[in-house]
Amino acid sequence: MEWYWWVLIGVGVVVIGILKMKVWRMLQSRKNNKMIDDEDMD
């Protein structure tokens, strides 16, 4: 394979990793907010 395919694959892996981290943080934030809201209801 040409070198630029390896570069594209590397960039794709990095982008997917960044997106996964952002989604995971968003879900964690949402879960924390839900727990805080549930405590406020009591």
N, C-alpha and C positions, 0 to 999 in steps of 0.2 A: 504494500500500500504506500501511497505517497505520504510525505511528511504532513501535509495539511490535513489529511484525514485524521491523523493522530491528534493534531491540534484541535480540530473540531470535536472529536470525541472527548478530549480533556475538558474543553470549555463546556460541553454539554453536561458532563458529570458534575462540574463545579456549580453550574446554574441549577441543576436539579437538587443538589445538596443544599444550596442557599434557599431555594423555595421550600424544601422540606423543613428546614430550620424555622423559617418564617411561619409556616402553617402550624408547626408544633408549638411555637411560642404563642401564637394566636389562640390555639386550643387550650393551652395551659392558662392563659390569661382569662379566657372565658370561663374555665372551670373554677378558677380562684374567685372570679366575680360572682359566680353562681353560689359558691359556698358562703361568701360574705352576705349575699342577699338572703340565703336560707337562714343564716344566723340572725339577721335583722328581723325576720318574720317571727322568730320565737319570742 
